[in-house]
Amino acid sequence: QVQLVESGGGLVQSGGSLRLSCRVSNNRLTINPMGWYRQAPGKERELVATFNRDSSVKYADSVKGRFTISKDKAWNTVSLQMNSLKPEDTAVYYCMGLYGTVSLWGQGTQVTVSS
């Protein structure tokens, strides 16, 4: 059994920064690729940033230049550094990883950006 455990959400003022982390609970398993998604109230879940299997990175246009995704070499932890946060970044952020053909999701962590 494996879980994705997120941490690091919270409340921050506009222009501030937060760092989210996602840890794979069972490091004997390979979860690849991994990335971050978010869901704002009344909206669909959307991609924020993700690693592809070859470790290349894809960002949503809305976060390019502000957010940075990183990981450790073993794919045990994926982090999201979020700078210059805006109120429209307010959402529940989810870590997602692929175990074979099965999509795994974290429990979500709330990020709230006040204006």
C-alpha positions as CSV (number, residue, x, y, z in Angstrom):
1,Q,0.0,0.0,0.0
2,V,1.2,3.5,-0.8
3,Q,0.0,7.0,0.0
4,L,1.0,10.4,-1.1
5,V,1.3,12.7,2.0
6,E,1.2,16.4,1.5
7,S,2.3,19.2,3.7
8,G,3.0,23.0,3.6
9,G,-0.3,24.7,2.8
10,G,-1.6,27.7,4.7
11,L,-2.7,31.3,4.6
12,V,-0.4,33.9,3.0
13,Q,-0.8,37.5,1.8
14,S,-0.7,38.4,-1.8
15,G,2.9,38.5,-3.0
16,G,4.0,36.0,-0.4
17,S,5.5,32.5,-0.8
18,L,4.7,29.0,0.3
19,R,6.3,25.6,-0.3
20,L,4.4,22.4,-0.6
21,S,5.9,19.0,-0.2
22,C,4.6,15.5,-1.2
23,R,6.1,12.4,0.2
24,V,5.6,8.9,-1.0
25,S,4.8,6.7,2.1
26,N,6.4,3.6,0.7
27,N,9.8,4.4,-0.8
28,R,10.2,0.9,-2.1
29,L,7.7,1.6,-4.8
30,T,8.4,3.8,-7.8
31,I,5.8,6.5,-8.3
32,N,6.6,8.2,-11.7
33,P,5.7,10.7,-12.9
34,M,4.5,13.0,-10.1
35,G,3.0,16.5,-10.1
36,W,0.7,19.0,-8.6
37,Y,-2.9,19.9,-9.4
38,R,-5.3,22.3,-7.7
39,Q,-9.0,22.8,-7.4
40,A,-10.6,26.2,-6.6
41,P,-14.2,26.4,-5.3
42,G,-16.7,25.9,-8.1
43,K,-13.9,25.0,-10.6
44,E,-12.5,21.9,-12.1
45,R,-9.2,20.4,-10.9
46,E,-6.4,21.7,-13.1
47,L,-2.7,21.0,-13.6
48,V,-0.3,23.3,-11.9
49,A,3.1,21.6,-12.6
50,T,4.2,18.2,-13.3
51,F,7.3,16.1,-14.1
52,N,7.0,13.8,-17.1
53,R,8.6,10.3,-17.0
54,D,11.8,11.7,-18.5
55,S,11.9,14.3,-15.7
56,S,11.1,17.2,-18.1
57,V,8.7,19.7,-16.5
58,K,5.4,21.2,-17.6
59,Y,3.8,24.2,-16.0
60,A,0.4,25.8,-16.3
61,D,0.7,29.2,-18.1
62,S,-0.8,30.9,-15.0
63,V,2.1,29.9,-12.8
64,K,5.1,30.0,-15.1
65,G,7.9,32.1,-13.7
66,R,6.3,32.1,-10.2
67,F,6.2,28.4,-9.2
68,T,9.0,25.8,-9.3
69,I,8.5,22.1,-9.0
70,S,11.4,19.9,-7.8
71,K,12.0,16.3,-6.7
72,D,14.6,14.1,-5.3
73,K,16.4,11.7,-7.5
74,A,14.5,8.6,-6.2
75,W,11.0,10.2,-6.8
76,N,10.3,9.9,-3.1
77,T,9.5,13.6,-2.6
78,V,8.1,16.2,-4.9
79,S,7.9,19.9,-3.9
80,L,6.3,23.0,-5.2
81,Q,7.8,26.4,-4.4
82,M,5.2,29.0,-4.9
83,N,6.4,32.7,-5.1
84,S,4.5,35.9,-5.9
85,L,1.3,34.3,-4.9
86,K,-2.0,35.9,-6.0
87,P,-5.5,35.6,-4.6
88,E,-6.4,33.5,-7.7
89,D,-3.9,30.9,-6.6
90,T,-6.3,30.1,-3.7
91,A,-7.3,26.4,-4.0
92,V,-6.8,23.0,-2.6
93,Y,-3.6,21.6,-3.9
94,Y,-3.2,17.9,-4.7
95,C,-0.2,15.8,-5.3
96,M,-0.6,13.2,-8.0
97,G,1.6,10.3,-8.9
98,L,1.4,7.4,-11.3
99,Y,2.0,3.9,-10.0
100,G,2.1,1.8,-13.1
101,T,-1.2,2.7,-14.6
102,V,-2.9,3.7,-11.4
103,S,-3.2,7.4,-10.5
104,L,-2.6,8.1,-6.8
105,W,-3.8,11.3,-5.1
106,G,-2.9,13.0,-1.9
107,Q,-5.5,14.2,0.5
108,G,-5.0,17.8,-0.6
109,T,-3.7,20.9,1.2
110,Q,-5.4,24.2,1.4
111,V,-3.6,27.3,0.1
112,T,-5.3,30.6,0.7
113,V,-3.9,33.9,-0.6
114,S,-5.4,37.1,0.9
115,S,-5.5,40.3,-1.1
